């Protein structure tokens, strides 16, 4: 049997009845354990989806701007900053007593080409790019000083084997660009937590690159508070033992550990697209989009069990895990509908396209109840 998607009017009435009896949400189930977050975007804060903001306030106590704080959006041209959308997200969070995560300061993707060039289009010198990095970080972090709990300072700096990714940051500045980014972020807001964030960094090979980054910063007295494991995961990977092990290893370094962009993909995915390298795409085929009419019960059960096992591990490490952020409000908002294969119908989150909690939601709540 396939999961039936109910008409929006019926689901809205069901949600209203549910809220009238119990206004508690997912964040309340995990109160005392760790923050529960979601990604916010323009549709949410613009009012285009009127259900979004009340729903976020009910279920989450942490928000991350999905794109609004990335360089191409917040600093699209030299000397011009666009804070409006990000400000709206931060203002919403403040009104509702929610924590804000800044995402992201230094990344190879979604960074305009001009960042690495002079006015004639020539590559910048090391000193010039460092100054541009410092100006950007000081301006953005300074703008939100005291309003953001922590920043993803550097994002996805590593290859799958743990070596440094060949980016313009590395090419022009050198390996110490990571140190400089963390230094500048701390200068801009000495109270903010600072994180390194990546995908697949639960895997041993990439983890072998993250650990030296953390130790190097620590040895040089440069602030780093935590490691973000993105959590773009699948029904069949990674092994839960690897997640368990990686949290333990990062925690042993004194790091707070966060699952920063969580979803569990239920669709078939070519092996080479396990990860989150957004510059790569696969061609659409019907065989890669098998659940257009709904998710079969057998796959739904797999998803429930996967989420339950994962949250069991996160609760085991609740002294180290400080936040779990879902990368999307409900299935319809997930980027996994369009990456790595465009135009698919995916079901990777805890709420369906009508905002109704899926069985996976109940499974995650039950894991918290076991610990109370």
Secondary structure, DSSP 8 states (H G I E B T S, - for coil): -B-----HHHHHHHHHHHHHH----HHHHTTTT-EEEEEE-HHHHHTSSHHHHHHHHHH-SEEEESSTTSHHHHS-BTTB---HHHHHHHHHHHHTT-EEEEEEEEESSS--GGGGB-TTS-B--HHHHHHHHHHHHHHHHHHTTTT-SEEEEEE--B-TTSSB---HHHHHH-TTHHHHHHHHHHHH-TTSEEEEEESSTTSHHHHHHHHHHHHHHHHTT----EEEE--EEESS-S-HHHHHHHHHHHHHTT-EEEEEEEEEE-S---GGG-S--TT--B---GGG-TTTT--BHHHHHHHHHHHHHHHHHHHHTTTTEEEEEESSSSGGG-GGGTSSBTT-----SSB-TTS-B-HHHHHHHHHHHHH-
